Amino acid sequence: MSQQALEADDIRDQLALVQEPTTGHRHSAGTLSAGGADRRQEAADRRQELAGFLRSRRERIAPEQVGLPPASRRRTPGLRREEVATLAGVGVTWYTWLEQGRDINASPQVLDAVARTLLLDQHEREHLFRLADTLDGSSEAACKALPPTGQLLLDQLEPFPACIRNARYDILAWNTAYEALMGELGGVPFEERNSLWRVFTSERCRACILDWEEGTRRMVAEYRAAMAEHLAEPAWKCLVSRLSKVSPEFAELWDRHEVASPENLTKRFLHPEVGLLRLHYTHLWLGQRLGTRMTTYTPADDQTRLRLLDLQRRPANP
């Protein structure tokens, strides 16, 4: 290499050093730009998945299933796009764009109409709203729904306490033994019939849970982890707001940002009538989509088993 070429390389190296940012801002901007590109790509992938899902659901429906006359000859199976748009009460162009994966906004009302037109079941409907990145307002009623045979299963577990809750800790059903352990529930309003609410606001619950600090810490961490899938749902945020106002302990735990997943562990209860109870609690999932689960409390020792039998024979006290 000639002397002139070496000097030219040195000059280029020096210019590169001068132009290289010293504060790291260019690196940060590049990182942010990459993060934005990732989010845009994720949104684009979700729209394409939505487009494919809508096409597959449309193509499986025969015209007569939605009240249209049967077609003798069609190039493709199922409904046409314009038929779906007409039945759902939306523009043909708009629905075509939706099936093409274009970047358009879909309101919950429009998605509801499309879901009903395409005869989606509850799981498919939830999938549709997730792909559209839109909150489904009807999910609240489903969240409160009790699975079939749920109460029958609970009653068969007597004298062992058991309840059915959703991912938000709303208590959907319980047996007599659970009520005897945790206090009267029948007359409690639904918005207060929530395990997280009760452990922080009910003196009865607080007094009977011996390892209250560790138990509430785990419950708050589990709630925060579950809430990650429900950030847009008002009921989840409302419970956090209400608890933060009435319980400094909850507010302090919430600010820790700890997360945890449900585990099968052992709890100690001090019942005012029968004394110490050591109970293994086990989660049995009844509806993964809504996080509905049955939690059973079985005796960890013979003494607890005998005390549960004793508690079953006693008259119920609030």
C-alpha positions as a Markdown table, in Angstrom:
| # | Residue | x | y | z |
|---|---|---|---|---|
| 1 | Met | 0.0 | 0.0 | 0.0 |
| 2 | Ser | 1.4 | 3.5 | -0.9 |
| 3 | Gln | 2.1 | 6.2 | 1.6 |
| 4 | Gln | -0.8 | 8.3 | 0.2 |
| 5 | Ala | -3.2 | 5.4 | 0.8 |
| 6 | Leu | -2.0 | 4.9 | 4.4 |
| 7 | Glu | -2.5 | 8.6 | 5.1 |
| 8 | Ala | -6.0 | 8.5 | 3.6 |
| 9 | Asp | -6.9 | 5.6 | 5.8 |
| 10 | Asp | -5.6 | 7.6 | 8.9 |
| 11 | Ile | -7.7 | 10.6 | 7.9 |
| 12 | Arg | -10.8 | 8.4 | 7.5 |
| 13 | Asp | -10.2 | 6.8 | 10.9 |
| 14 | Gln | -9.8 | 10.2 | 12.6 |
| 15 | Leu | -13.0 | 11.5 | 11.0 |
| 16 | Ala | -14.9 | 8.4 | 12.2 |
| 17 | Leu | -13.6 | 9.1 | 15.8 |
| 18 | Val | -14.7 | 12.7 | 15.6 |
| 19 | Gln | -18.2 | 11.8 | 14.3 |
| 20 | Glu | -18.7 | 9.0 | 16.9 |
| 21 | Pro | -21.1 | 10.2 | 19.6 |
| 22 | Thr | -19.6 | 10.4 | 23.1 |
| 23 | Thr | -22.8 | 10.6 | 25.1 |
| 24 | Gly | -24.4 | 7.4 | 23.8 |
| 25 | His | -27.5 | 9.3 | 22.5 |
| 26 | Arg | -27.1 | 7.9 | 19.0 |
| 27 | His | -27.0 | 4.3 | 20.4 |
| 28 | Ser | -30.1 | 5.0 | 22.5 |
| 29 | Ala | -31.9 | 6.4 | 19.5 |
| 30 | Gly | -30.9 | 3.4 | 17.5 |
| 31 | Thr | -32.2 | 1.1 | 20.2 |
| 32 | Leu | -35.5 | 2.9 | 20.4 |
| 33 | Ser | -35.8 | 2.8 | 16.6 |
| 34 | Ala | -35.1 | -0.9 | 16.7 |
| 35 | Gly | -37.7 | -1.3 | 19.5 |
| 36 | Gly | -40.3 | 0.6 | 17.5 |
| 37 | Ala | -39.5 | -1.5 | 14.4 |
| 38 | Asp | -40.1 | -4.6 | 16.4 |
| 39 | Arg | -43.4 | -3.4 | 17.7 |
| 40 | Arg | -44.5 | -2.4 | 14.2 |
| 41 | Gln | -43.5 | -5.9 | 12.9 |
| 42 | Glu | -45.4 | -7.5 | 15.7 |
| 43 | Ala | -48.5 | -5.5 | 14.9 |
| 44 | Ala | -48.1 | -6.4 | 11.2 |
| 45 | Asp | -47.8 | -10.1 | 12.1 |
| 46 | Arg | -50.9 | -9.9 | 14.2 |
| 47 | Arg | -52.8 | -8.3 | 11.4 |
| 48 | Gln | -51.8 | -11.0 | 9.0 |
| 49 | Glu | -52.8 | -13.6 | 11.6 |
| 50 | Leu | -56.2 | -11.8 | 11.9 |
| 51 | Ala | -56.6 | -11.8 | 8.2 |
| 52 | Gly | -56.0 | -15.5 | 7.9 |
| 53 | Phe | -58.3 | -16.3 | 10.8 |
| 54 | Leu | -61.2 | -14.3 | 9.4 |
| 55 | Arg | -60.8 | -15.9 | 6.0 |
| 56 | Ser | -60.8 | -19.4 | 7.5 |
| 57 | Arg | -63.9 | -18.7 | 9.6 |
| 58 | Arg | -65.7 | -17.2 | 6.6 |
| 59 | Glu | -64.9 | -20.1 | 4.3 |
| 60 | Arg | -66.3 | -22.7 | 6.7 |
| 61 | Ile | -69.9 | -21.2 | 6.7 |
| 62 | Ala | -72.5 | -22.3 | 4.2 |
| 63 | Pro | -74.8 | -19.5 | 3.0 |
| 64 | Glu | -77.9 | -21.3 | 4.4 |
| 65 | Gln | -76.3 | -21.2 | 7.9 |
| 66 | Val | -76.8 | -17.5 | 8.0 |
| 67 | Gly | -80.2 | -17.3 | 6.3 |
| 68 | Leu | -79.0 | -16.8 | 2.7 |
| 69 | Pro | -80.2 | -19.0 | -0.1 |
| 70 | Pro | -77.9 | -21.9 | -1.0 |
| 71 | Ala | -75.6 | -21.2 | -3.9 |
| 72 | Ser | -75.4 | -23.8 | -6.6 |
| 73 | Arg | -72.0 | -22.8 | -7.9 |
| 74 | Arg | -69.2 | -20.9 | -6.2 |
| 75 | Arg | -65.6 | -20.7 | -7.0 |
| 76 | Thr | -64.6 | -20.7 | -3.3 |
| 77 | Pro | -66.3 | -22.4 | -0.3 |
| 78 | Gly | -68.2 | -20.4 | 2.3 |
| 79 | Leu | -69.5 | -16.9 | 2.3 |
| 80 | Arg | -68.3 | -14.1 | 0.1 |
| 81 | Arg | -66.7 | -11.0 | 1.7 |
| 82 | Glu | -69.5 | -8.8 | 0.6 |
| 83 | Glu | -72.0 | -11.1 | 2.2 |
| 84 | Val | -70.1 | -11.0 | 5.6 |
| 85 | Ala | -69.9 | -7.2 | 5.3 |
| 86 | Thr | -73.7 | -6.9 | 4.6 |
| 87 | Leu | -74.7 | -9.3 | 7.4 |
| 88 | Ala | -72.4 | -7.5 | 9.9 |
| 89 | Gly | -73.5 | -4.0 | 8.8 |
| 90 | Val | -70.1 | -2.8 | 7.8 |
| 91 | Gly | -68.6 | -1.5 | 4.5 |
| 92 | Val | -67.5 | -4.0 | 2.0 |
| 93 | Thr | -64.2 | -2.1 | 1.4 |
| 94 | Trp | -63.5 | -1.9 | 5.2 |
| 95 | Tyr | -64.1 | -5.6 | 5.7 |
| 96 | Thr | -61.9 | -6.4 | 2.7 |
| 97 | Trp | -59.1 | -4.4 | 4.1 |
| 98 | Leu | -59.5 | -6.2 | 7.4 |
| 99 | Glu | -59.1 | -9.5 | 5.6 |
| 100 | Gln | -56.1 | -8.2 | 3.8 |
| 101 | Gly | -54.3 | -7.3 | 7.0 |
| 102 | Arg | -54.3 | -3.6 | 6.5 |
| 103 | Asp | -53.6 | -1.2 | 9.3 |
| 104 | Ile | -57.1 | -0.1 | 10.2 |
| 105 | Asn | -58.9 | 0.3 | 13.6 |
| 106 | Ala | -61.8 | -1.9 | 14.5 |
| 107 | Ser | -64.2 | -0.9 | 17.3 |
| 108 | Pro | -65.5 | -3.5 | 19.8 |
| 109 | Gln | -69.0 | -3.0 | 18.3 |
| 110 | Val | -67.9 | -3.8 | 14.8 |
| 111 | Leu | -65.9 | -6.8 | 15.9 |
| 112 | Asp | -68.9 | -8.0 | 17.8 |
| 113 | Ala | -71.0 | -7.8 | 14.7 |
| 114 | Val | -68.3 | -9.7 | 12.7 |
| 115 | Ala | -68.0 | -12.4 | 15.4 |
| 116 | Arg | -71.8 | -13.0 | 15.4 |
| 117 | Thr | -71.9 | -13.1 | 11.6 |
| 118 | Leu | -69.1 | -15.6 | 11.4 |
| 119 | Leu | -70.8 | -17.7 | 14.2 |
| 120 | Leu | -67.7 | -17.7 | 16.4 |
| 121 | Asp | -67.8 | -19.6 | 19.7 |
| 122 | Gln | -66.5 | -17.9 | 22.8 |
| 123 | His | -62.9 | -19.1 | 22.4 |
| 124 | Glu | -62.9 | -17.9 | 18.7 |
| 125 | Arg | -64.4 | -14.6 | 19.8 |
| 126 | Glu | -61.7 | -14.1 | 22.4 |
| 127 | His | -59.0 | -14.9 | 19.8 |
| 128 | Leu | -60.5 | -12.4 | 17.3 |
| 129 | Phe | -60.4 | -9.6 | 19.9 |
| 130 | Arg | -56.9 | -10.5 | 20.9 |
| 131 | Leu | -55.6 | -10.4 | 17.3 |
| 132 | Ala | -57.4 | -7.1 | 16.8 |
| 133 | Asp | -55.8 | -5.8 | 20.0 |
| 134 | Thr | -59.2 | -4.6 | 21.2 |
| 135 | Leu | -61.0 | -5.0 | 24.5 |
| 136 | Asp | -64.1 | -7.3 | 24.4 |
| 137 | Gly | -66.8 | -5.7 | 26.6 |
| 138 | Ser | -68.7 | -9.0 | 26.9 |
| 139 | Ser | -65.8 | -10.7 | 28.6 |
| 140 | Glu | -66.9 | -9.3 | 32.0 |
| 141 | Ala | -70.1 | -11.4 | 32.1 |
| 142 | Ala | -68.2 | -14.5 | 31.0 |
| 143 | Cys | -65.7 | -13.8 | 33.8 |
| 144 | Lys | -68.4 | -14.2 | 36.3 |
| 145 | Ala | -69.9 | -17.3 | 34.8 |
| 146 | Leu | -69.8 | -20.5 | 36.9 |
| 147 | Pro | -68.6 | -23.6 | 35.0 |
| 148 | Pro | -71.3 | -26.3 | 34.6 |
| 149 | Thr | -71.4 | -28.8 | 37.5 |
| 150 | Gly | -69.1 | -26.5 | 39.5 |
| 151 | Gln | -71.3 | -26.3 | 42.6 |
| 152 | Leu | -71.9 | -30.0 | 42.5 |
| 153 | Leu | -68.2 | -30.7 | 42.7 |
| 154 | Leu | -67.8 | -28.2 | 45.6 |
| 155 | Asp | -70.6 | -29.9 | 47.6 |
| 156 | Gln | -69.0 | -33.3 | 47.1 |
| 157 | Leu | -65.8 | -32.2 | 48.7 |
| 158 | Glu | -67.4 | -31.6 | 52.1 |
| 159 | Pro | -66.1 | -31.4 | 54.9 |
| 160 | Phe | -63.0 | -30.0 | 53.0 |
| 161 | Pro | -63.2 | -26.3 | 52.1 |
| 162 | Ala | -63.2 | -25.4 | 48.5 |
| 163 | Cys | -64.2 | -22.5 | 46.2 |
| 164 | Ile | -64.2 | -21.5 | 42.5 |
| 165 | Arg | -62.5 | -18.3 | 41.5 |
| 166 | Asn | -61.5 | -16.5 | 38.3 |
| 167 | Ala | -58.1 | -15.1 | 37.7 |
| 168 | Arg | -59.1 | -11.8 | 39.3 |
| 169 | Tyr | -59.8 | -13.6 | 42.6 |
| 170 | Asp | -63.6 | -13.1 | 42.4 |
| 171 | Ile | -65.2 | -15.9 | 44.3 |
| 172 | Leu | -67.8 | -17.5 | 42.0 |
| 173 | Ala | -68.9 | -20.4 | 44.2 |
| 174 | Trp | -68.0 | -22.1 | 47.4 |
| 175 | Asn | -69.1 | -24.9 | 49.7 |
| 176 | Thr | -70.3 | -24.8 | 53.3 |
| 177 | Ala | -66.9 | -25.8 | 54.7 |
| 178 | Tyr | -65.2 | -22.8 | 52.9 |
| 179 | Glu | -67.7 | -20.4 | 54.3 |
| 180 | Ala | -67.2 | -21.9 | 57.8 |
| 181 | Leu | -63.5 | -21.3 | 57.4 |
| 182 | Met | -63.4 | -17.8 | 55.8 |
| 183 | Gly | -66.7 | -16.3 | 57.0 |
| 184 | Glu | -70.2 | -15.7 | 55.5 |
| 185 | Leu | -70.3 | -15.0 | 51.8 |
| 186 | Gly | -73.9 | -15.3 | 50.7 |
| 187 | Gly | -74.9 | -11.7 | 51.7 |
| 188 | Val | -71.6 | -10.1 | 50.4 |
| 189 | Pro | -71.9 | -7.9 | 47.3 |
| 190 | Phe | -70.1 | -9.4 | 44.3 |
| 191 | Glu | -67.6 | -6.6 | 44.1 |
| 192 | Glu | -66.5 | -7.4 | 47.7 |
| 193 | Arg | -66.7 | -11.2 | 47.2 |
| 194 | Asn | -63.1 | -11.2 | 46.2 |
| 195 | Ser | -60.3 | -13.1 | 48.0 |
| 196 | Leu | -57.8 | -10.3 | 47.5 |
| 197 | Trp | -60.3 | -7.7 | 48.8 |
| 198 | Arg | -61.3 | -9.8 | 51.8 |
| 199 | Val | -57.8 | -10.6 | 53.0 |
| 200 | Phe | -57.0 | -6.9 | 53.2 |
| 201 | Thr | -60.4 | -5.5 | 54.4 |
| 202 | Ser | -62.0 | -8.4 | 56.4 |
| 203 | Glu | -60.9 | -8.6 | 60.1 |
| 204 | Arg | -62.2 | -12.2 | 60.2 |
| 205 | Cys | -60.0 | -13.2 | 57.2 |
| 206 | Arg | -57.0 | -11.4 | 58.5 |
| 207 | Ala | -57.3 | -12.9 | 62.0 |
| 208 | Cys | -57.6 | -16.5 | 60.8 |
| 209 | Ile | -54.7 | -16.5 | 58.3 |
| 210 | Leu | -51.6 | -17.0 | 60.4 |
| 211 | Asp | -49.0 | -16.3 | 57.8 |
| 212 | Trp | -50.8 | -13.2 | 56.6 |
| 213 | Glu | -47.8 | -11.2 | 55.4 |
| 214 | Glu | -46.4 | -13.9 | 53.3 |
| 215 | Gly | -49.8 | -15.0 | 52.0 |
| 216 | Thr | -50.8 | -11.5 | 50.9 |
| 217 | Arg | -47.5 | -10.8 | 49.3 |
| 218 | Arg | -47.9 | -13.9 | 47.1 |
| 219 | Met | -51.5 | -13.0 | 46.3 |
| 220 | Val | -50.6 | -9.5 | 45.2 |
| 221 | Ala | -47.7 | -10.9 | 43.1 |
| 222 | Glu | -50.0 | -13.4 | 41.4 |
| 223 | Tyr | -52.6 | -10.7 | 40.7 |
| 224 | Arg | -50.1 | -8.5 | 39.1 |
| 225 | Ala | -48.8 | -11.3 | 36.9 |
| 226 | Ala | -52.4 | -12.2 | 35.8 |
| 227 | Met | -53.3 | -8.6 | 35.2 |
| 228 | Ala | -50.7 | -8.4 | 32.4 |
| 229 | Glu | -53.2 | -10.0 | 30.1 |
| 230 | His | -56.1 | -7.7 | 31.2 |
| 231 | Leu | -54.5 | -4.3 | 31.4 |
| 232 | Ala | -57.3 | -2.6 | 29.4 |
| 233 | Glu | -60.1 | -4.1 | 31.5 |
| 234 | Pro | -61.6 | -1.6 | 33.9 |
| 235 | Ala | -62.6 | -4.2 | 36.6 |
| 236 | Trp | -58.9 | -5.2 | 37.1 |
| 237 | Lys | -57.7 | -1.6 | 37.5 |
| 238 | Cys | -60.7 | -0.7 | 39.6 |
| 239 | Leu | -59.9 | -3.3 | 42.2 |
| 240 | Val | -56.3 | -2.1 | 42.4 |
| 241 | Ser | -57.5 | 1.5 | 42.9 |
| 242 | Arg | -60.1 | 0.6 | 45.6 |
| 243 | Leu | -57.6 | -1.5 | 47.5 |
| 244 | Ser | -54.9 | 1.1 | 47.3 |
| 245 | Lys | -57.3 | 3.6 | 48.9 |
| 246 | Val | -58.4 | 1.4 | 51.8 |
| 247 | Ser | -55.2 | -0.5 | 52.5 |
| 248 | Pro | -51.7 | 1.0 | 52.8 |
| 249 | Glu | -50.3 | -2.6 | 53.1 |
| 250 | Phe | -51.8 | -3.4 | 49.7 |
| 251 | Ala | -50.5 | -0.2 | 48.1 |
| 252 | Glu | -47.0 | -0.9 | 49.5 |
| 253 | Leu | -47.0 | -4.5 | 48.1 |
| 254 | Trp | -48.3 | -3.3 | 44.7 |
| 255 | Asp | -45.5 | -0.8 | 44.4 |
| 256 | Arg | -43.0 | -3.6 | 44.7 |
| 257 | His | -44.0 | -4.9 | 41.2 |
| 258 | Glu | -43.4 | -8.5 | 42.3 |
| 259 | Val | -44.9 | -11.2 | 40.1 |
| 260 | Ala | -45.6 | -14.9 | 40.9 |
| 261 | Ser | -47.6 | -17.8 | 39.4 |
| 262 | Pro | -50.1 | -19.9 | 41.4 |
| 263 | Glu | -48.6 | -22.8 | 43.3 |
| 264 | Asn | -50.0 | -25.6 | 45.4 |
| 265 | Leu | -48.7 | -24.9 | 48.9 |
| 266 | Thr | -49.8 | -25.2 | 52.6 |
| 267 | Lys | -51.6 | -22.6 | 54.7 |
| 268 | Arg | -52.1 | -22.3 | 58.4 |
| 269 | Phe | -55.5 | -21.0 | 59.7 |
| 270 | Leu | -56.5 | -20.2 | 63.3 |
| 271 | His | -60.2 | -20.8 | 63.4 |
| 272 | Pro | -62.0 | -19.1 | 66.4 |
| 273 | Glu | -63.9 | -22.3 | 67.3 |
| 274 | Val | -61.7 | -25.3 | 66.4 |
| 275 | Gly | -58.2 | -23.9 | 66.6 |
| 276 | Leu | -55.2 | -24.5 | 64.3 |
| 277 | Leu | -55.8 | -25.9 | 60.9 |
| 278 | Arg | -53.0 | -26.9 | 58.5 |
| 279 | Leu | -54.4 | -27.2 | 55.0 |
| 280 | His | -52.8 | -28.1 | 51.7 |
| 281 | Tyr | -54.4 | -26.0 | 49.0 |
| 282 | Thr | -54.5 | -27.3 | 45.4 |
| 283 | His | -55.6 | -25.4 | 42.2 |
| 284 | Leu | -57.6 | -27.3 | 39.7 |
| 285 | Trp | -58.1 | -25.4 | 36.5 |
| 286 | Leu | -61.6 | -25.4 | 35.1 |
| 287 | Gly | -61.3 | -22.7 | 32.4 |
| 288 | Gln | -57.8 | -21.7 | 31.2 |
| 289 | Arg | -59.1 | -18.9 | 29.0 |
| 290 | Leu | -60.6 | -17.0 | 32.0 |
| 291 | Gly | -58.2 | -18.4 | 34.6 |
| 292 | Thr | -61.2 | -20.1 | 36.4 |
| 293 | Arg | -60.0 | -22.6 | 39.0 |
| 294 | Met | -61.2 | -24.6 | 41.8 |
| 295 | Thr | -59.1 | -24.3 | 45.0 |
| 296 | Thr | -59.4 | -27.2 | 47.4 |
| 297 | Tyr | -58.1 | -27.2 | 51.0 |
| 298 | Thr | -57.3 | -30.7 | 52.3 |
| 299 | Pro | -56.0 | -31.5 | 55.8 |
| 300 | Ala | -52.2 | -31.7 | 56.2 |
| 301 | Asp | -52.4 | -33.8 | 59.3 |
| 302 | Asp | -54.9 | -36.0 | 61.2 |
| 303 | Gln | -55.6 | -33.3 | 63.8 |
| 304 | Thr | -56.8 | -30.9 | 61.1 |
| 305 | Arg | -59.0 | -33.6 | 59.5 |
| 306 | Leu | -60.7 | -34.2 | 62.8 |
| 307 | Arg | -61.2 | -30.5 | 63.4 |
| 308 | Leu | -62.7 | -30.1 | 60.0 |
| 309 | Leu | -65.2 | -32.8 | 60.8 |
| 310 | Asp | -65.9 | -31.1 | 64.1 |
| 311 | Leu | -66.4 | -27.8 | 62.3 |
| 312 | Gln | -68.9 | -29.4 | 59.9 |
| 313 | Arg | -71.1 | -30.6 | 62.8 |
| 314 | Arg | -71.2 | -27.1 | 64.3 |
| 315 | Pro | -74.0 | -24.6 | 63.4 |
| 316 | Ala | -72.9 | -22.0 | 60.9 |
| 317 | Asn | -71.7 | -18.7 | 62.3 |
| 318 | Pro | -71.2 | -15.5 | 60.3 |
